[in-house]
Amino acid sequence: MKKGLLLGIALAVAMLMAFSLAQAKTRFVTIGTGGITGVYYPTGRAIAKMLNKRKKEYGIRATVESTGGSVFNVNAVMNGDLEFGIVQSDRQYQAINGLAEWKTKGPQKDLRSIFAIHPEALTLIVAADSGIKDIRDLKGKKVNIGNPGSGTRQPAIDALEAAGINYKKDLQAESIKASEAPSLLQDGLIDAFFYVVGHPNGAIKEATSGARKVRFATITGMEKLLATHPYYAKTVISIAMYPGVQNDKDVETIGSKATLITSAKVPDDVVYAITKEVFDNFEEFKKLHPAYATLTKENMLEGLSAPIHPGAMKYYKEVGLIK
């Protein structure tokens, strides 16, 4: 009886040790995204899901964290609090060059890019009864330009300045999260809000389906801004994605790209694994969200300001995407 009990205990201890060893070998990585109503969060989940399908092979388990957005993600990756982050291409450019929020900290030299994802439009949603049709009509209006540290705030300020509007003097500017703005617009507390996002988007669907009628305002005449800020480009918002919006044709604006970034300190094999899973399952990845409809493997390597991580570069060279 004692021998049987001892054998059982020995087996249990052995199993526990084996389990602990397996857990010790598993490396955990986290992908920083954005608000759960945006495209960043489902994008991060899609990437994590692909990687986790092969967790036994790679010994890597990925999780996703909803965060404050681009600036937070860059800083968290640089601090080692996150292994990966989804950030706008303009924020990637500013971080690697020590601009905007990184003027004091200086260039983020350990920042590394992996690939670009979907295009993101600087979207200006306005109340139809406000009389706003273009960004230049915002003077004197109550406008949410985005919370500090978000990926919306700086592009909104850049576009306003290019349109000859000083957001501190010419607007009643609010600084709340874009995800909270639809309810404020519907309640009549603001006239308009900016949101840099891939389309379609849940928060904008909320804004365009309420009792108060809304429209997209155009953001045009940005040629000088585009010439001095290479990470921006002209883009168009398709109104077909939002049946309730009060526009009769697609809307001209500018935008950037969402990009996946990491740190030079993240091991090459981890970055290689995440890159391989997305590109080897490219058609499956494209089907996961309407915002990915225009993706090609080639344009996923465009809009990257930081050096490509060696782990990603290894894959791109193997498959001939980079010679």
C-alpha positions as CSV (number, residue, x, y, z in Angstrom):
1,M,0.0,0.0,0.0
2,K,2.8,2.3,1.0
3,K,4.7,1.4,-2.2
4,G,1.7,2.2,-4.3
5,L,1.2,5.5,-2.5
6,L,4.8,6.4,-2.9
7,L,4.7,5.5,-6.6
8,G,1.6,7.7,-7.1
9,I,3.3,10.6,-5.4
10,A,6.4,10.1,-7.5
11,L,4.4,10.0,-10.7
12,A,2.5,13.2,-9.7
13,V,5.8,15.0,-8.9
14,A,7.3,13.9,-12.2
15,M,4.2,15.1,-14.2
16,L,4.3,18.4,-12.3
17,M,8.0,18.8,-13.1
18,A,7.4,18.0,-16.8
19,F,4.5,20.5,-16.9
20,S,6.7,23.2,-15.2
21,L,9.5,22.5,-17.7
22,A,7.2,22.8,-20.6
23,Q,5.8,26.1,-19.2
24,A,9.4,27.3,-18.7
25,K,10.2,26.7,-22.3
26,T,7.1,28.6,-23.5
27,R,7.9,32.2,-24.3
28,F,5.0,34.6,-23.8
29,V,4.7,37.7,-26.0
30,T,2.1,40.5,-25.9
31,I,0.8,42.6,-28.8
32,G,-0.3,46.1,-27.9
33,T,-3.3,47.3,-30.0
34,G,-5.8,50.0,-29.4
35,G,-9.5,50.4,-28.4
36,I,-11.7,47.4,-28.9
37,T,-14.0,49.2,-31.4
38,G,-11.1,50.0,-33.7
39,V,-9.2,47.8,-36.2
40,Y,-6.0,47.5,-34.1
41,Y,-7.6,45.1,-31.6
42,P,-9.0,42.6,-34.1
43,T,-5.8,42.9,-36.1
44,G,-3.7,42.0,-33.0
45,R,-6.1,39.1,-32.2
46,A,-5.8,37.8,-35.7
47,I,-2.0,37.8,-35.6
48,A,-1.9,36.2,-32.1
49,K,-4.3,33.5,-33.2
50,M,-2.1,32.6,-36.2
51,L,1.0,32.4,-34.0
52,N,-0.8,30.4,-31.3
53,K,-1.9,27.7,-33.8
54,R,1.8,26.8,-34.0
55,K,2.7,27.4,-30.3
56,K,4.0,23.9,-29.8
57,E,6.4,24.2,-32.8
58,Y,7.6,27.7,-31.9
59,G,7.3,27.5,-28.1
60,I,5.6,31.0,-28.2
61,R,2.3,32.0,-26.9
62,A,0.9,35.4,-27.9
63,T,-1.7,37.5,-26.0
64,V,-3.3,40.8,-27.0
65,E,-3.7,43.9,-24.9
66,S,-6.1,46.8,-25.6
67,T,-4.1,50.0,-25.1
68,G,-4.2,53.8,-25.6
69,G,-2.9,53.4,-29.1
70,S,0.2,54.3,-31.1
71,V,2.2,56.5,-28.7
72,F,1.5,54.1,-25.8
73,N,2.5,51.1,-27.9
74,V,5.8,52.6,-29.0
75,N,6.8,53.6,-25.5
76,A,5.7,50.2,-24.0
77,V,7.7,48.3,-26.6
78,M,10.7,50.5,-26.0
79,N,10.4,49.9,-22.2
80,G,10.0,46.2,-22.7
81,D,6.5,46.1,-21.3
82,L,5.2,44.9,-24.7
83,E,7.0,42.8,-27.3
84,F,5.0,44.0,-30.2
85,G,2.7,47.0,-30.9
86,I,0.5,48.3,-33.7
87,V,1.2,51.9,-34.5
88,Q,0.5,54.4,-37.2
89,S,3.2,55.0,-39.8
90,D,3.5,58.6,-38.9
91,R,4.1,57.7,-35.2
92,Q,6.7,55.2,-36.3
93,Y,8.5,57.9,-38.3
94,Q,8.3,60.4,-35.4
95,A,9.6,57.9,-32.8
96,I,12.6,56.8,-34.9
97,N,13.5,60.4,-35.6
98,G,12.9,61.8,-32.1
99,L,10.0,64.1,-33.2
100,A,6.6,65.1,-31.6
101,E,6.2,63.2,-28.3
102,W,9.8,61.9,-28.6
103,K,11.5,65.3,-28.8
104,T,12.6,65.1,-25.2
105,K,13.5,61.4,-25.2
106,G,15.3,61.6,-28.6
107,P,15.3,59.1,-31.4
108,Q,14.0,55.6,-30.4
109,K,17.0,53.8,-31.8
110,D,15.9,50.3,-30.8
111,L,12.6,50.7,-32.7
112,R,12.2,48.1,-35.4
113,S,9.5,47.6,-38.0
114,I,8.0,44.3,-39.1
115,F,5.3,45.0,-41.7
116,A,2.6,47.5,-42.6
117,I,-1.0,46.5,-42.4
118,H,-4.2,48.4,-43.5
119,P,-4.5,52.0,-44.6
120,E,-5.9,54.4,-42.0
121,A,-7.8,57.5,-43.0
122,L,-7.9,60.8,-41.0
123,T,-11.7,60.8,-40.7
124,L,-13.6,63.9,-39.8
125,I,-17.2,63.1,-38.6
126,V,-19.5,66.0,-38.3
127,A,-23.1,66.7,-37.4
128,A,-25.2,67.3,-40.5
129,D,-26.9,70.3,-38.8
130,S,-23.5,71.9,-38.1
131,G,-23.0,73.3,-41.6
132,I,-19.5,71.7,-41.7
133,K,-18.6,70.2,-45.1
134,D,-14.8,70.6,-45.2
135,I,-12.1,70.9,-42.5
136,R,-11.9,74.7,-43.2
137,D,-15.5,75.0,-41.8
138,L,-14.4,74.0,-38.3
139,K,-13.5,77.5,-37.0
140,G,-15.5,78.3,-33.9
141,K,-16.9,74.8,-33.6
142,K,-16.7,72.3,-30.7
143,V,-14.3,69.6,-32.1
144,N,-12.7,66.6,-30.5
145,I,-9.1,66.3,-31.8
146,G,-8.3,63.1,-29.8
147,N,-6.7,62.4,-26.4
148,P,-3.0,63.1,-25.8
149,G,-0.9,60.1,-26.8
150,S,-3.5,58.8,-29.3
151,G,-2.7,58.2,-32.9
152,T,-5.5,60.7,-33.9
153,R,-4.4,63.9,-32.2
154,Q,-1.2,64.8,-34.1
155,P,-2.5,64.1,-37.6
156,A,-5.6,66.1,-36.7
157,I,-3.4,69.0,-35.6
158,D,-1.2,68.7,-38.7
159,A,-4.3,68.8,-41.0
160,L,-5.8,71.8,-39.1
161,E,-2.6,73.8,-39.3
162,A,-2.4,73.0,-43.0
163,A,-5.9,74.3,-43.4
164,G,-4.9,77.5,-41.6
165,I,-6.6,76.7,-38.3
166,N,-5.0,77.0,-34.9
167,Y,-6.7,74.4,-32.7
168,K,-5.9,76.4,-29.5
169,K,-7.4,79.7,-30.7
170,D,-9.8,78.9,-33.5
171,L,-11.7,75.9,-32.1
172,Q,-13.4,74.8,-28.9
173,A,-11.1,71.8,-28.8
174,E,-11.9,68.7,-26.8
175,S,-9.3,66.0,-25.9
176,I,-11.2,62.8,-25.3
177,K,-10.8,59.3,-26.7
178,A,-12.2,58.8,-30.1
179,S,-14.3,55.8,-28.9
180,E,-16.2,58.2,-26.6
181,A,-16.9,60.8,-29.2
182,P,-19.9,59.3,-31.0
183,S,-22.1,59.6,-28.0
184,L,-21.0,63.2,-27.4
185,L,-21.8,64.0,-31.1
186,Q,-25.2,62.4,-30.8
187,D,-26.0,64.2,-27.6
188,G,-25.1,67.6,-29.2
189,L,-22.1,68.2,-26.9
190,I,-19.7,68.5,-29.8
191,D,-20.1,69.4,-33.5
192,A,-17.4,67.1,-34.9
193,F,-14.6,64.7,-34.1
194,F,-11.5,63.4,-35.8
195,Y,-10.5,59.7,-35.8
196,V,-7.6,58.1,-37.6
197,V,-8.8,54.6,-38.3
198,G,-9.2,51.8,-40.8
199,H,-12.6,51.3,-42.2
200,P,-15.2,50.1,-41.5
201,N,-15.1,51.0,-37.8
202,G,-17.5,50.2,-35.0
203,A,-17.3,53.7,-33.3
204,I,-18.0,55.4,-36.6
205,K,-20.9,53.0,-37.3
206,E,-22.3,54.1,-33.9
207,A,-21.9,57.8,-34.8
208,T,-23.6,57.4,-38.2
209,S,-26.6,55.3,-37.0
210,G,-27.9,57.6,-34.3
211,A,-30.9,59.9,-34.3
212,R,-28.7,62.9,-35.1
213,K,-27.7,62.8,-38.7
214,V,-24.0,63.0,-39.5
215,R,-21.7,63.2,-42.5
216,F,-18.0,62.9,-43.3
217,A,-16.3,66.3,-44.0
218,T,-13.6,66.4,-46.6
219,I,-9.9,67.1,-45.8
220,T,-8.5,68.5,-49.0
221,G,-5.8,71.0,-50.1
222,M,-3.2,69.2,-48.1
223,E,-0.5,69.2,-50.8
224,K,2.1,71.2,-48.8
225,L,1.5,68.9,-45.8
226,L,2.0,65.8,-48.0
227,A,5.2,67.2,-49.4
228,T,6.8,67.8,-46.0
229,H,5.3,64.7,-44.2
230,P,6.1,61.7,-46.3
231,Y,4.2,59.3,-44.1
232,Y,0.9,60.8,-45.2
233,A,-0.9,60.2,-48.5
234,K,-4.2,61.0,-50.1
235,T,-6.9,58.4,-49.5
236,V,-10.7,58.0,-49.8
237,I,-13.4,56.9,-47.4
238,S,-16.0,54.7,-49.0
239,I,-19.5,55.7,-47.9
240,A,-20.9,52.3,-48.9
241,M,-19.5,51.1,-45.5
242,Y,-21.8,53.4,-43.6
243,P,-25.4,53.4,-44.9
244,G,-26.6,56.1,-42.4
245,V,-24.1,58.7,-43.4
246,Q,-25.4,61.9,-45.1
247,N,-22.9,61.9,-48.0
248,D,-23.7,61.2,-51.6
249,K,-20.2,60.3,-52.8
250,D,-17.0,58.9,-51.4
251,V,-15.0,61.4,-49.2
252,E,-11.5,62.7,-50.0
253,T,-9.0,62.9,-47.1
254,I,-5.4,61.9,-46.1
255,G,-4.1,59.0,-44.1
256,S,-1.3,56.8,-43.0
257,K,-0.8,53.1,-42.5
258,A,-1.0,50.8,-39.5
259,T,2.3,49.1,-38.9
260,L,3.5,46.3,-36.6
261,I,6.6,47.3,-34.6
262,T,8.9,45.6,-32.1
263,S,12.2,46.2,-30.4
264,A,15.7,45.3,-31.5
265,K,15.9,43.4,-28.2
266,V,13.2,40.9,-29.2
267,P,14.8,37.7,-30.4
268,D,15.1,37.1,-34.1
269,D,13.3,33.7,-34.0
270,V,10.2,35.2,-32.3
271,V,9.9,38.0,-34.9
272,Y,10.6,35.4,-37.7
273,A,7.7,33.3,-36.4
274,I,5.2,36.1,-36.3
275,T,6.2,37.3,-39.8
276,K,6.1,33.8,-41.3
277,E,2.7,33.0,-39.9
278,V,1.1,36.1,-41.3
279,F,2.7,35.9,-44.8
280,D,2.4,32.1,-45.2
281,N,-1.3,32.5,-44.4
282,F,-1.8,35.7,-46.3
283,E,-5.1,35.0,-48.0
284,E,-6.6,33.8,-44.7
285,F,-5.3,36.9,-43.0
286,K,-6.9,39.2,-45.6
287,K,-10.3,37.7,-45.0
288,L,-10.3,38.5,-41.3
289,H,-11.3,42.2,-41.7
290,P,-12.7,44.4,-44.5
291,A,-9.9,46.9,-43.8
292,Y,-7.4,44.4,-45.3
293,A,-9.1,44.2,-48.7
294,T,-6.5,46.2,-50.5
295,L,-3.5,44.4,-48.9
296,T,-0.7,42.8,-51.0
297,K,2.4,41.2,-49.7
298,E,4.4,44.0,-51.5
299,N,2.5,46.9,-50.0
300,M,2.9,45.4,-46.5
301,L,6.6,46.4,-46.8
302,E,5.7,50.1,-47.7
303,G,5.5,52.9,-45.1
304,L,8.1,51.5,-42.8
305,S,10.4,54.2,-41.4
306,A,12.3,52.2,-38.7
307,P,14.8,49.5,-39.8
308,I,13.2,46.1,-40.5
309,H,13.9,43.7,-37.7
310,P,16.5,41.0,-38.7
311,G,14.0,38.2,-37.9
312,A,11.5,39.7,-40.4
313,M,14.2,40.4,-42.9
314,K,15.3,36.8,-42.8
315,Y,11.8,35.7,-43.9
316,Y,11.5,38.4,-46.6
317,K,14.8,37.3,-48.1
318,E,13.9,33.7,-48.0
319,V,10.7,34.2,-50.0
320,G,12.1,36.9,-52.4
321,L,10.1,39.9,-51.1
322,I,13.4,41.6,-50.5
323,K,16.5,40.8,-52.5
